[in-house]
Amino acid sequence: MKSTKQEIIQFLAQAFPPSLANCEIEAVSEKGASLLWRVSENDLRPGNTISGPTMMTLADFAMYVAILGEIGIVGLAVTTSMNINFLRKPSGGQNLRGVCKLMKVGKALIVAEVWIYSVDSDGPVAHVTGTYSIPPQKNAA
């Protein structure tokens, strides 16, 4: 059962309120999602660039939102692996956009990729792949 953007926001506001503090869900589509990370001074590292942990957080959250959009509200879906390739230095004073596509949706595992962009640039600053584990569904007896 798929979830809408509004249903996901409502769930996150109740279950994980801090998750929406710096991040806006822009869109939830079929097997995808787009999120905007509002960059603050807390996200910057020396050299006026955005920290790797900030980009990983955006990517992980984009995957989670895309998954909730595809399979419904499954709060216990968890990250099992993530890999990031930093492609170029992001602009320190610009927000980030994470665009997620679910590459494989299985019963137990979901594989996704996220392209991260500085909003002032067309070229990606990072590419992230990850796998989520989906808890088994209990069959009604």
PLY file of the C-alpha trace (Angstrom):
ply
format ascii 1.0
element vertex 141
property float x
property float y
property float z
element edge 140
property int vertex1
property int vertex2
end_header
0.00 0.00 0.00
1.57 3.26 -1.14
1.66 6.43 0.98
1.20 10.04 -0.09
3.55 12.89 0.69
1.08 14.20 3.27
0.70 10.80 4.98
4.48 10.50 5.22
4.85 14.01 6.66
2.11 13.28 9.20
3.81 10.01 10.23
7.24 11.66 10.55
5.84 14.61 12.52
4.46 12.12 15.04
7.16 9.43 15.10
10.36 11.40 14.32
9.69 15.16 14.72
13.39 16.19 14.45
13.63 14.59 10.99
11.65 17.46 9.47
13.54 20.25 11.24
16.09 20.86 8.45
14.50 18.93 5.64
11.49 19.48 3.39
9.88 16.69 1.40
9.36 18.26 -2.02
7.81 15.31 -3.83
6.99 11.64 -3.47
6.59 9.82 -6.77
6.39 6.25 -7.99
9.58 4.62 -6.68
11.11 8.00 -5.86
11.29 11.11 -3.74
12.90 14.55 -3.79
13.95 16.34 -0.59
15.44 19.75 0.15
17.98 20.11 2.97
18.11 23.63 4.40
21.82 24.12 5.02
22.83 25.95 8.20
26.16 26.80 9.80
25.95 23.48 11.67
26.28 21.66 8.31
29.47 23.44 7.20
33.00 22.24 7.63
36.28 24.11 7.08
36.70 25.31 3.51
33.09 26.54 3.33
31.75 23.20 2.16
28.97 20.96 3.43
29.98 18.06 5.62
29.81 14.44 4.48
27.59 13.44 7.41
25.04 16.08 6.32
24.96 14.65 2.80
24.66 11.09 4.14
21.77 12.16 6.35
19.97 13.71 3.39
20.53 10.59 1.28
19.37 8.20 4.01
16.26 10.27 4.66
15.47 10.51 0.93
15.66 6.72 0.67
13.40 6.29 3.70
10.81 8.70 2.32
10.83 7.04 -1.12
10.40 3.64 0.53
7.48 4.83 2.67
5.92 6.24 -0.47
6.27 2.92 -2.28
5.38 0.32 0.38
3.37 2.36 2.87
4.15 3.41 6.42
6.60 0.81 7.69
8.35 2.54 10.56
10.81 -0.30 11.17
12.39 -0.24 7.70
16.10 0.18 8.42
19.28 0.97 6.52
21.53 -2.06 6.06
24.22 -0.46 3.88
25.17 2.86 2.30
27.95 3.95 -0.04
28.72 7.52 -1.07
30.85 8.94 -3.85
31.70 12.62 -3.38
31.85 14.07 -6.89
32.56 17.77 -6.36
32.58 20.35 -3.60
29.07 21.56 -2.75
28.46 25.29 -2.34
28.64 26.08 1.37
25.90 28.68 1.41
23.41 26.76 -0.74
20.74 24.23 0.19
21.01 20.65 -1.02
18.49 18.60 -2.99
18.44 14.82 -2.78
16.69 12.95 -5.58
16.05 9.28 -4.82
15.05 6.45 -7.12
14.28 2.96 -5.86
16.17 0.57 -8.12
14.82 -2.73 -6.76
11.85 -3.23 -4.47
11.84 -6.74 -3.02
9.92 -8.30 -0.15
12.85 -8.14 2.28
15.32 -5.65 0.73
15.05 -2.40 -1.21
18.00 -0.99 -3.16
18.05 2.75 -3.89
20.23 5.51 -5.26
20.29 9.20 -4.42
21.81 12.00 -6.46
22.66 15.06 -4.33
22.86 18.54 -5.85
23.61 22.06 -4.61
20.50 23.99 -5.57
22.64 26.54 -7.43
24.17 23.92 -9.75
22.99 21.35 -12.28
25.87 18.96 -11.66
25.60 16.44 -8.81
27.88 16.82 -5.79
27.45 13.23 -4.59
25.99 9.87 -5.57
24.75 7.51 -2.87
23.57 3.92 -3.05
21.96 2.07 -0.21
19.96 -0.95 0.85
17.10 -1.02 3.31
15.75 -4.05 5.14
11.97 -4.37 5.33
10.55 -6.24 8.32
8.54 -9.35 7.41
4.81 -8.82 7.12
2.76 -10.86 9.56
0.11 -12.88 7.80
-3.38 -12.66 9.22
-4.41 -16.13 10.38
0 1
1 2
2 3
3 4
4 5
5 6
6 7
7 8
8 9
9 10
10 11
11 12
12 13
13 14
14 15
15 16
16 17
17 18
18 19
19 20
20 21
21 22
22 23
23 24
24 25
25 26
26 27
27 28
28 29
29 30
30 31
31 32
32 33
33 34
34 35
35 36
36 37
37 38
38 39
39 40
40 41
41 42
42 43
43 44
44 45
45 46
46 47
47 48
48 49
49 50
50 51
51 52
52 53
53 54
54 55
55 56
56 57
57 58
58 59
59 60
60 61
61 62
62 63
63 64
64 65
65 66
66 67
67 68
68 69
69 70
70 71
71 72
72 73
73 74
74 75
75 76
76 77
77 78
78 79
79 80
80 81
81 82
82 83
83 84
84 85
85 86
86 87
87 88
88 89
89 90
90 91
91 92
92 93
93 94
94 95
95 96
96 97
97 98
98 99
99 100
100 101
101 102
102 103
103 104
104 105
105 106
106 107
107 108
108 109
109 110
110 111
111 112
112 113
113 114
114 115
115 116
116 117
117 118
118 119
119 120
120 121
121 122
122 123
123 124
124 125
125 126
126 127
127 128
128 129
129 130
130 131
131 132
132 133
133 134
134 135
135 136
136 137
137 138
138 139
139 140
